[in-house]
Amino acid sequence: MRMVLKDIIDKEPDMKVVGLAKDGVEAVEKAVSLKPDVITLDVEMPKKNGLDALSEIMLKSPTRVIMVSSLTSNEASITIECLEKGAFDFIQKPAGSTSWTIRDVQDELLRKIRESMKVSIEKLKNIHFVGSKKIRKSARVNILGEKVVLIASSTGGPRSLDVIIPQLPENLNVPIIIVQHMPAGFTASLAYRLDKISNLKVKEAEDGELLQKNVVYIAPGDFHLGLRQEDHKIKLFLDKSDKINNVRPSADFTFDLAAEIFKESALVVILTGMGRDGAKGAFKVKHYGGKVIAESKETSVVYGMPKIVVQEGYADFVLPNYDIAEKMLEILADQPRGIKR
């Protein structure tokens, strides 16, 4: 498998493999001695797993790291933790064989290697340790009316979510919907990890369930997440229609439907990520009088999605991730509003 990866990368005119490592211990040694621009790091390795190797690499010789993970609950869980601890991104091994067919995902791998080179190592090294403020488990929040928070995130998203969601109090009195660009299976691990460190309940959204306050719903990988009104209640539904902005789930799909229901009572948060998903949805929320927060360049791993929203003039506030939760509470408590039915 290492030779296949080497063959794929060495065929690119702008890339060269400078070293191969057979286990986690050797990976750390070669990261320190060779100082490569990018490392692809398997989650499961002999002697030292991907998370332990990553932690040591980021300590001794910080490098852009792309994790390589199979879709098992254990590997997916470790992958999410790696993203929160400095890995730039990950690729999922194709299923179907023990010597997996890496060529099925070679375009994605090459794209992510190139994208990682646009990100400063300092940002990857430090972003998780930005001094996040802690909000009490229960806070004095006076949020009235039917409101919703809509969050879009992509590359670097788990780290910003890791800062924002745990700051929110358990009595928020508002549902939150997160659209994080991630393959099927990994969104469940993201929800599980966030749930463990947050005051609010965090779960992967299910088809047909009712939208409830004080719950954070994460759109499942490979499904768009929609909302519809039925008998004065709001139900979530999963949708397998074509990708939007080349992604599924797409924030634009979710935000468009939510804006129609919640009108000016929607609050959009656009976090770190490549591309422009969420921009059209943010525009629609703004059109109905809702508010939009964009993550600032300071804490965005990739200042793509939020940058578009800022450039288009949709952002009411541009903030580092550690200030976003406080601003969310301020906006939500601003005045009581209700859904226009």
C-alpha positions as CSV (number, residue, x, y, z in Angstrom):
1,M,0.0,0.0,0.0
2,R,2.8,2.4,0.8
3,M,4.3,1.7,-2.7
4,V,1.0,2.4,-4.3
5,L,0.7,5.8,-2.5
6,K,4.3,6.5,-3.5
7,D,3.5,5.7,-7.1
8,I,0.4,8.0,-7.2
9,I,2.2,10.9,-5.6
10,D,5.5,10.6,-7.5
11,K,3.6,10.8,-10.8
12,E,2.6,14.3,-10.0
13,P,5.0,17.0,-11.4
14,D,4.7,19.1,-8.2
15,M,5.2,16.3,-5.6
16,K,7.8,13.9,-4.5
17,V,7.8,11.3,-1.8
18,V,10.8,11.8,0.5
19,G,10.2,8.9,2.9
20,L,8.2,5.8,3.8
21,A,7.5,4.6,7.4
22,K,6.4,1.1,8.3
23,D,4.9,2.0,11.7
24,G,4.0,4.9,14.0
25,V,7.4,5.0,15.7
26,E,9.3,5.3,12.4
27,A,6.7,7.8,11.2
28,V,7.6,10.2,14.1
29,E,11.4,9.6,13.5
30,K,11.2,10.4,9.8
31,A,8.9,13.4,10.3
32,V,11.6,14.9,12.6
33,S,14.6,14.0,10.4
34,L,13.1,14.6,6.9
35,K,10.8,17.5,7.7
36,P,8.4,16.9,4.8
37,D,5.8,19.4,3.7
38,V,2.9,16.9,4.1
39,I,2.5,13.5,5.8
40,T,-0.2,10.9,5.0
41,L,-0.7,9.0,8.3
42,D,-2.7,5.8,8.7
43,V,-4.9,5.7,11.8
44,E,-4.1,2.0,12.5
45,M,-0.3,1.3,12.6
46,P,1.9,-1.1,14.5
47,K,3.8,0.1,17.6
48,K,2.1,3.5,17.7
49,N,-1.3,4.4,16.3
50,G,-2.1,7.5,14.2
51,L,-3.4,9.6,17.1
52,D,-0.3,9.0,19.2
53,A,2.0,9.5,16.2
54,L,0.2,12.7,15.2
55,S,0.4,14.1,18.8
56,E,4.1,13.5,18.9
57,I,4.7,14.9,15.4
58,M,2.8,18.1,16.2
59,L,4.9,18.4,19.4
60,K,8.4,17.6,17.9
61,S,8.1,18.7,14.3
62,P,4.7,20.3,13.4
63,T,3.7,19.2,9.9
64,R,0.6,19.2,7.7
65,V,-0.9,15.7,8.2
66,I,-3.7,14.0,6.2
67,M,-5.1,11.0,8.1
68,V,-6.0,7.8,6.2
69,S,-8.9,6.0,7.9
70,S,-11.1,3.0,7.3
71,L,-14.8,3.2,8.2
72,T,-14.9,1.3,11.5
73,S,-16.4,3.0,14.6
74,N,-13.0,2.9,16.3
75,E,-11.0,4.4,13.4
76,A,-13.7,7.0,12.7
77,S,-13.6,8.1,16.3
78,I,-9.8,8.3,16.4
79,T,-9.9,10.3,13.1
80,I,-12.3,12.9,14.5
81,E,-9.9,13.3,17.5
82,C,-7.0,13.7,15.1
83,L,-8.8,16.5,13.3
84,E,-9.3,18.2,16.6
85,K,-5.6,17.8,17.5
86,G,-3.9,19.2,14.5
87,A,-4.5,17.0,11.4
88,F,-5.4,19.0,8.3
89,D,-8.0,16.6,6.9
90,F,-8.5,12.9,6.2
91,I,-9.3,10.5,3.4
92,Q,-11.5,7.4,3.8
93,K,-10.1,4.0,2.6
94,P,-12.4,2.5,0.0
95,A,-14.1,-0.6,1.3
96,G,-14.0,-4.0,-0.2
97,S,-10.5,-5.5,0.2
98,T,-7.7,-5.8,2.7
99,S,-5.2,-4.3,0.3
100,W,-7.6,-1.4,-0.3
101,T,-7.9,0.2,-3.7
102,I,-6.3,3.5,-2.9
103,R,-6.6,4.5,-6.6
104,D,-10.4,5.0,-6.0
105,V,-9.6,8.0,-3.9
106,Q,-6.4,9.2,-5.5
107,D,-7.9,12.4,-6.9
108,E,-9.2,13.3,-3.4
109,L,-5.9,12.5,-1.8
110,L,-3.9,14.7,-4.3
111,R,-6.4,17.5,-4.0
112,K,-6.1,17.5,-0.2
113,I,-2.3,17.4,-0.3
114,R,-2.3,20.5,-2.5
115,E,-5.0,22.2,-0.4
116,S,-3.0,21.5,2.8
117,M,0.0,23.4,1.3
118,K,-2.1,26.6,1.4
119,V,-2.4,26.4,5.2
120,S,0.3,27.6,7.6
121,I,1.7,25.0,10.0
122,E,1.4,27.5,12.8
123,K,-2.3,27.6,12.4
124,L,-2.7,23.8,12.5
125,K,-0.4,23.7,15.5
126,N,-2.0,26.4,17.5
127,I,-5.7,26.5,16.5
128,H,-6.9,23.9,19.1
129,F,-5.3,25.7,21.9
130,V,-6.8,29.2,21.4
131,G,-8.1,30.3,24.8
132,S,-11.7,29.3,24.7
133,K,-14.1,30.8,27.2
134,K,-16.2,28.6,29.3
135,I,-19.9,29.3,29.8
136,R,-21.6,27.7,32.8
137,K,-23.6,24.5,32.4
138,S,-26.7,26.6,32.9
139,A,-26.7,30.2,32.0
140,R,-29.2,33.0,32.5
141,V,-30.7,32.9,29.0
142,N,-33.9,34.5,28.1
143,I,-34.6,33.1,24.7
144,L,-38.3,33.3,23.7
145,G,-40.1,32.3,20.6
146,E,-39.2,29.6,18.0
147,K,-35.7,30.1,16.8
148,V,-33.0,28.0,15.1
149,V,-29.2,28.0,14.8
150,L,-27.8,26.7,11.5
151,I,-24.0,26.0,11.3
152,A,-22.0,25.2,8.2
153,S,-18.4,23.8,8.4
154,S,-15.9,21.9,6.3
155,T,-12.1,21.5,6.5
156,G,-11.1,22.4,10.1
157,G,-14.7,22.3,11.2
158,P,-14.4,19.8,14.0
159,R,-11.8,22.0,15.8
160,S,-14.1,25.1,15.7
161,L,-17.1,23.0,16.7
162,D,-15.0,21.7,19.6
163,V,-14.6,25.3,20.8
164,I,-18.1,26.6,20.2
165,I,-20.6,23.8,21.1
166,P,-19.3,23.0,24.6
167,Q,-19.5,26.7,25.5
168,L,-23.3,26.7,25.1
169,P,-25.6,26.1,28.1
170,E,-27.9,23.2,28.5
171,N,-31.0,25.5,28.7
172,L,-30.3,27.2,25.4
173,N,-34.0,26.7,24.4
174,V,-33.2,26.6,20.7
175,P,-32.4,23.7,18.3
176,I,-29.0,23.7,16.5
177,I,-28.4,22.1,13.1
178,I,-24.8,21.4,12.0
179,V,-23.9,20.6,8.4
180,Q,-20.3,19.4,8.4
181,H,-18.8,18.1,5.2
182,M,-17.8,14.6,6.1
183,P,-18.4,11.0,4.7
184,A,-21.1,8.7,6.1
185,G,-20.1,7.1,9.4
186,F,-17.7,9.8,10.5
187,T,-20.5,12.2,11.3
188,A,-21.8,9.7,13.9
189,S,-18.4,9.8,15.6
190,L,-18.3,13.6,15.5
191,A,-21.7,13.7,17.1
192,Y,-20.7,11.2,19.8
193,R,-17.5,13.1,20.6
194,L,-19.2,16.5,20.8
195,D,-22.0,15.0,23.0
196,K,-19.5,13.8,25.5
197,I,-17.9,17.3,26.0
198,S,-21.1,19.5,25.7
199,N,-23.9,20.6,27.9
200,L,-26.4,20.1,25.1
201,K,-27.4,16.8,23.6
202,V,-25.6,16.2,20.3
203,K,-26.7,13.5,17.9
204,E,-26.7,12.5,14.3
205,A,-30.1,13.6,12.7
206,E,-32.6,10.8,11.8
207,D,-35.2,10.7,9.1
208,G,-38.6,11.8,10.3
209,E,-37.6,12.9,13.8
210,L,-39.1,16.1,15.4
211,L,-36.9,19.1,15.8
212,Q,-36.5,19.8,19.5
213,K,-35.0,22.5,21.6
214,N,-31.7,22.0,23.4
215,V,-30.6,19.4,20.9
216,V,-27.7,19.7,18.4
217,Y,-28.4,17.8,15.2
218,I,-25.6,16.8,12.8
219,A,-26.5,16.1,9.2
220,P,-25.4,12.4,8.4
221,G,-22.7,12.0,5.9
222,D,-23.8,11.5,2.3
223,F,-27.4,12.8,3.0
224,H,-28.8,16.3,2.6
225,L,-30.8,17.3,5.8
226,G,-34.1,19.0,5.3
227,L,-36.9,20.5,7.4
228,R,-40.6,20.5,6.8
229,Q,-43.6,21.7,8.8
230,E,-46.3,19.2,9.7
231,D,-49.2,20.0,12.1
232,H,-47.4,23.0,13.7
233,K,-44.3,20.8,14.3
234,I,-41.1,20.7,12.4
235,K,-39.7,17.4,11.1
236,L,-36.3,16.5,9.8
237,F,-35.9,14.4,6.7
238,L,-32.9,12.9,4.9
239,D,-32.4,13.4,1.1
240,K,-30.3,11.6,-1.4
241,S,-30.7,14.0,-4.3
242,D,-27.7,15.3,-6.3
243,K,-24.7,16.9,-4.6
244,I,-24.9,20.7,-4.2
245,N,-21.6,22.7,-4.4
246,N,-20.1,19.2,-5.0
247,V,-21.0,18.1,-1.5
248,R,-23.7,16.1,0.3
249,P,-24.7,17.1,2.9
250,S,-24.9,20.7,1.7
251,A,-25.5,23.6,4.0
252,D,-27.4,25.5,1.2
253,F,-29.9,22.6,1.0
254,T,-30.7,22.8,4.7
255,F,-30.5,26.5,5.2
256,D,-32.8,27.2,2.3
257,L,-35.6,25.1,3.8
258,A,-34.9,26.4,7.3
259,A,-35.1,30.0,6.2
260,E,-38.5,29.4,4.6
261,I,-39.8,28.1,8.0
262,F,-38.0,30.3,10.6
263,K,-37.7,33.5,8.5
264,E,-36.0,36.3,10.7
265,S,-35.7,33.8,13.6
266,A,-32.8,31.9,12.0
267,L,-29.2,32.5,13.0
268,V,-26.5,31.2,10.6
269,V,-22.9,30.5,11.5
270,I,-20.4,29.9,8.7
271,L,-17.2,28.2,9.9
272,T,-13.9,27.2,8.3
273,G,-13.9,25.3,5.1
274,M,-13.2,25.3,1.4
275,G,-15.6,26.4,-1.3
276,R,-18.8,28.4,-1.0
277,D,-21.4,26.1,0.5
278,G,-23.6,28.0,2.9
279,A,-23.3,31.3,1.1
280,K,-26.7,31.0,-0.8
281,G,-28.3,29.8,2.4
282,A,-26.8,32.7,4.4
283,F,-28.2,35.1,1.7
284,K,-31.7,33.7,2.1
285,V,-31.6,33.9,5.9
286,K,-30.4,37.6,5.5
287,H,-33.2,38.2,3.0
288,Y,-35.8,37.2,5.7
289,G,-34.1,39.3,8.4
290,G,-32.1,36.6,10.2
291,K,-28.5,37.1,11.4
292,V,-25.2,35.7,10.1
293,I,-21.9,35.1,11.9
294,A,-18.8,34.2,10.0
295,E,-15.6,32.7,11.5
296,S,-12.7,35.1,11.1
297,K,-9.5,34.3,9.3
298,E,-7.7,34.2,12.6
299,T,-9.1,30.8,13.6
300,S,-10.2,29.4,10.3
301,V,-8.0,26.5,9.1
302,V,-9.3,27.4,5.6
303,Y,-10.7,30.8,5.2
304,G,-12.9,29.9,2.2
305,M,-16.6,29.5,3.1
306,P,-16.6,32.3,5.7
307,K,-14.6,34.6,3.3
308,I,-17.2,34.3,0.6
309,V,-20.0,35.2,3.1
310,V,-18.0,38.2,4.3
311,Q,-17.1,39.3,0.7
312,E,-20.7,39.1,-0.4
313,G,-21.8,41.3,2.5
314,Y,-23.9,38.7,4.3
315,A,-22.0,38.6,7.6
316,D,-23.3,40.7,10.5
317,F,-20.4,39.6,12.6
318,V,-16.9,38.2,11.8
319,L,-15.4,36.6,14.9
320,P,-12.7,34.1,16.0
321,N,-14.3,30.7,17.0
322,Y,-13.8,31.3,20.7
323,D,-16.0,34.4,20.6
324,I,-18.8,32.9,18.5
325,A,-20.8,31.1,21.3
326,E,-21.1,34.3,23.3
327,K,-22.3,36.3,20.3
328,M,-24.8,33.5,19.5
329,L,-26.4,33.8,23.0
330,E,-26.5,37.6,22.6
331,I,-28.3,37.4,19.2
332,L,-30.7,34.7,20.3
333,A,-31.7,36.6,23.5
334,D,-32.1,39.9,21.6
335,Q,-35.9,39.8,21.2
336,P,-38.7,37.2,21.2
337,R,-39.7,36.2,17.7
338,G,-42.0,33.5,16.4
339,I,-42.4,31.4,13.3
340,K,-44.8,33.0,10.8
341,R,-47.3,30.4,10.0
